[in-house]
Amino acid sequence: MQKQKGISTLVGIIIIVTVAVVAFGGVFAFQYFTPESQPVIQPQQVQKQQILDRDFPLAGEPTDQTAGWKTYASTQLGISFSYPKNWGNVIENNNGYNGYYLTFGFPDQKDRGENSGTISIREATADELFFLNSSKTKENNNGVKFYINDYIAKGNWLDRVYAFKNQGGETILIWFNTNRDAGIPSEAKNQKIFEEINEYQNFNQMLSTFKFTK
């Protein structure tokens, strides 16, 4: 009887030890094979890291969007400006109606159909001084203040006209000729037409380079 009791006790101890080993092994295996949980990254943290990792211009790399452009100076109009190298050369003109004026066009404009355009710069005639009355204005870093007008020419052709006074007091007009039919004019539709012209952004950059030379 005493012998059977000893055997039962031994069996019980073995069972307890076995259960403990299995439980310990299960916990160890769970901790070992379960991947560590990753910290939750907030959107602000991601944005901040993207800013820190963002590529910056290399030393000596031009950052100015007009870097490398051609520069043109007109002693007669008293202005100078820069324009993209791939635009046509500035042409000086003189006729009875407009007097002295400058013109140049965008590259491959003959292949652009209705999206083509040209730029002309000249002194305003007496009946064009009203362009200075526009409430839409823009001033560049050189202190040149432009008065912005959308002008519907005969045949509904839409042009954007920038008027300003040079240091001599003459009113200068910059005509952005879209060669586009505006149809029924509206500010939203007019703006869309300009945005569709590939060179309009370069044109705005060109305006930022205007400065007085006299």
Contacts in CASP RR format, 6 or more apart in sequence:
PFRMAT RR
TARGET T0000
AUTHOR 0000-0000-0000
METHOD contacts of the structure
MODEL  1
MQKQKGISTLVGIIIIVTVAVVAFGGVFAFQYFTPESQPVIQPQQVQKQQ
ILDRDFPLAGEPTDQTAGWKTYASTQLGISFSYPKNWGNVIENNNGYNGY
YLTFGFPDQKDRGENSGTISIREATADELFFLNSSKTKENNNGVKFYIND
YIAKGNWLDRVYAFKNQGGETILIWFNTNRDAGIPSEAKNQKIFEEINEY
QNFNQMLSTFKFTK
57 63 0 8 1.000
62 68 0 8 1.000
65 205 0 8 1.000
66 82 0 8 1.000
66 205 0 8 1.000
66 206 0 8 1.000
66 208 0 8 1.000
66 209 0 8 1.000
68 85 0 8 1.000
69 82 0 8 1.000
69 83 0 8 1.000
69 84 0 8 1.000
69 85 0 8 1.000
69 209 0 8 1.000
70 82 0 8 1.000
70 83 0 8 1.000
70 84 0 8 1.000
70 85 0 8 1.000
70 87 0 8 1.000
71 80 0 8 1.000
71 81 0 8 1.000
71 82 0 8 1.000
71 209 0 8 1.000
72 80 0 8 1.000
72 81 0 8 1.000
72 82 0 8 1.000
72 83 0 8 1.000
72 90 0 8 1.000
72 102 0 8 1.000
73 79 0 8 1.000
73 80 0 8 1.000
73 213 0 8 1.000
74 80 0 8 1.000
74 102 0 8 1.000
74 121 0 8 1.000
74 213 0 8 1.000
75 213 0 8 1.000
75 214 0 8 1.000
76 100 0 8 1.000
77 100 0 8 1.000
77 102 0 8 1.000
77 121 0 8 1.000
77 122 0 8 1.000
77 123 0 8 1.000
77 166 0 8 1.000
77 170 0 8 1.000
77 172 0 8 1.000
78 166 0 8 1.000
78 167 0 8 1.000
78 168 0 8 1.000
78 212 0 8 1.000
78 213 0 8 1.000
78 214 0 8 1.000
79 121 0 8 1.000
79 166 0 8 1.000
79 172 0 8 1.000
79 210 0 8 1.000
79 211 0 8 1.000
79 212 0 8 1.000
79 213 0 8 1.000
80 209 0 8 1.000
80 210 0 8 1.000
80 211 0 8 1.000
80 213 0 8 1.000
81 206 0 8 1.000
81 207 0 8 1.000
81 209 0 8 1.000
81 210 0 8 1.000
81 211 0 8 1.000
82 206 0 8 1.000
82 209 0 8 1.000
83 90 0 8 1.000
83 104 0 8 1.000
83 202 0 8 1.000
83 206 0 8 1.000
83 209 0 8 1.000
84 199 0 8 1.000
84 202 0 8 1.000
84 206 0 8 1.000
86 107 0 8 1.000
87 104 0 8 1.000
87 105 0 8 1.000
87 106 0 8 1.000
87 107 0 8 1.000
87 199 0 8 1.000
87 202 0 8 1.000
88 104 0 8 1.000
88 105 0 8 1.000
88 106 0 8 1.000
88 107 0 8 1.000
89 104 0 8 1.000
90 102 0 8 1.000
90 103 0 8 1.000
90 104 0 8 1.000
91 102 0 8 1.000
91 103 0 8 1.000
91 104 0 8 1.000
92 100 0 8 1.000
92 101 0 8 1.000
92 102 0 8 1.000
93 99 0 8 1.000
93 100 0 8 1.000
93 101 0 8 1.000
93 102 0 8 1.000
93 103 0 8 1.000
94 100 0 8 1.000
94 101 0 8 1.000
97 125 0 8 1.000
98 120 0 8 1.000
98 122 0 8 1.000
98 125 0 8 1.000
99 122 0 8 1.000
99 123 0 8 1.000
100 122 0 8 1.000
100 123 0 8 1.000
101 120 0 8 1.000
101 121 0 8 1.000
101 122 0 8 1.000
101 123 0 8 1.000
102 120 0 8 1.000
102 121 0 8 1.000
102 122 0 8 1.000
103 118 0 8 1.000
103 119 0 8 1.000
103 120 0 8 1.000
103 121 0 8 1.000
104 118 0 8 1.000
104 119 0 8 1.000
105 117 0 8 1.000
105 118 0 8 1.000
105 119 0 8 1.000
106 112 0 8 1.000
106 116 0 8 1.000
106 117 0 8 1.000
106 118 0 8 1.000
106 198 0 8 1.000
106 199 0 8 1.000
109 116 0 8 1.000
109 117 0 8 1.000
109 118 0 8 1.000
110 116 0 8 1.000
112 198 0 8 1.000
113 179 0 8 1.000
114 179 0 8 1.000
114 180 0 8 1.000
114 181 0 8 1.000
115 179 0 8 1.000
115 180 0 8 1.000
115 196 0 8 1.000
115 197 0 8 1.000
115 198 0 8 1.000
116 179 0 8 1.000
117 176 0 8 1.000
117 177 0 8 1.000
117 178 0 8 1.000
117 179 0 8 1.000
117 197 0 8 1.000
117 199 0 8 1.000
118 177 0 8 1.000
118 179 0 8 1.000
119 174 0 8 1.000
119 175 0 8 1.000
119 176 0 8 1.000
119 177 0 8 1.000
119 203 0 8 1.000
120 174 0 8 1.000
120 175 0 8 1.000
120 177 0 8 1.000
121 172 0 8 1.000
121 173 0 8 1.000
121 174 0 8 1.000
121 175 0 8 1.000
122 172 0 8 1.000
122 173 0 8 1.000
122 175 0 8 1.000
123 170 0 8 1.000
123 171 0 8 1.000
123 172 0 8 1.000
123 173 0 8 1.000
124 131 0 8 1.000
124 163 0 8 1.000
124 170 0 8 1.000
124 171 0 8 1.000
124 172 0 8 1.000
124 173 0 8 1.000
128 163 0 8 1.000
128 171 0 8 1.000
128 173 0 8 1.000
129 171 0 8 1.000
131 147 0 8 1.000
131 149 0 8 1.000
131 161 0 8 1.000
131 163 0 8 1.000
131 171 0 8 1.000
131 173 0 8 1.000
132 147 0 8 1.000
132 163 0 8 1.000
132 165 0 8 1.000
132 171 0 8 1.000
133 147 0 8 1.000
134 147 0 8 1.000
134 148 0 8 1.000
134 149 0 8 1.000
134 163 0 8 1.000
136 147 0 8 1.000
136 148 0 8 1.000
136 149 0 8 1.000
137 145 0 8 1.000
137 146 0 8 1.000
137 147 0 8 1.000
137 148 0 8 1.000
138 145 0 8 1.000
138 146 0 8 1.000
138 148 0 8 1.000
138 162 0 8 1.000
138 207 0 8 1.000
139 145 0 8 1.000
139 146 0 8 1.000
140 146 0 8 1.000
140 207 0 8 1.000
140 208 0 8 1.000
140 209 0 8 1.000
140 210 0 8 1.000
141 208 0 8 1.000
142 209 0 8 1.000
142 210 0 8 1.000
142 211 0 8 1.000
142 212 0 8 1.000
143 211 0 8 1.000
144 164 0 8 1.000
144 210 0 8 1.000
144 211 0 8 1.000
144 212 0 8 1.000
145 164 0 8 1.000
146 162 0 8 1.000
146 163 0 8 1.000
146 164 0 8 1.000
146 174 0 8 1.000
146 207 0 8 1.000
147 162 0 8 1.000
147 163 0 8 1.000
147 164 0 8 1.000
148 160 0 8 1.000
148 161 0 8 1.000
148 162 0 8 1.000
149 160 0 8 1.000
149 161 0 8 1.000
149 162 0 8 1.000
149 163 0 8 1.000
150 158 0 8 1.000
150 159 0 8 1.000
150 160 0 8 1.000
150 161 0 8 1.000
150 185 0 8 1.000
150 187 0 8 1.000
150 190 0 8 1.000
151 158 0 8 1.000
151 159 0 8 1.000
151 160 0 8 1.000
151 161 0 8 1.000
152 158 0 8 1.000
152 182 0 8 1.000
152 185 0 8 1.000
153 159 0 8 1.000
155 181 0 8 1.000
156 181 0 8 1.000
156 182 0 8 1.000
156 183 0 8 1.000
156 185 0 8 1.000
157 177 0 8 1.000
157 178 0 8 1.000
157 179 0 8 1.000
157 180 0 8 1.000
157 181 0 8 1.000
157 182 0 8 1.000
158 178 0 8 1.000
158 180 0 8 1.000
158 181 0 8 1.000
158 182 0 8 1.000
158 185 0 8 1.000
158 190 0 8 1.000
158 193 0 8 1.000
159 175 0 8 1.000
159 176 0 8 1.000
159 177 0 8 1.000
159 178 0 8 1.000
160 175 0 8 1.000
160 176 0 8 1.000
160 178 0 8 1.000
160 190 0 8 1.000
160 194 0 8 1.000
161 173 0 8 1.000
161 174 0 8 1.000
161 175 0 8 1.000
161 176 0 8 1.000
162 173 0 8 1.000
162 174 0 8 1.000
162 176 0 8 1.000
162 207 0 8 1.000
163 171 0 8 1.000
163 172 0 8 1.000
163 173 0 8 1.000
163 174 0 8 1.000
164 171 0 8 1.000
164 172 0 8 1.000
164 210 0 8 1.000
165 171 0 8 1.000
165 172 0 8 1.000
166 172 0 8 1.000
166 212 0 8 1.000
166 214 0 8 1.000
167 212 0 8 1.000
167 214 0 8 1.000
168 214 0 8 1.000
174 207 0 8 1.000
176 194 0 8 1.000
176 200 0 8 1.000
176 203 0 8 1.000
178 193 0 8 1.000
178 194 0 8 1.000
178 197 0 8 1.000
180 193 0 8 1.000
180 197 0 8 1.000
182 189 0 8 1.000
182 190 0 8 1.000
182 193 0 8 1.000
183 189 0 8 1.000
194 200 0 8 1.000
END
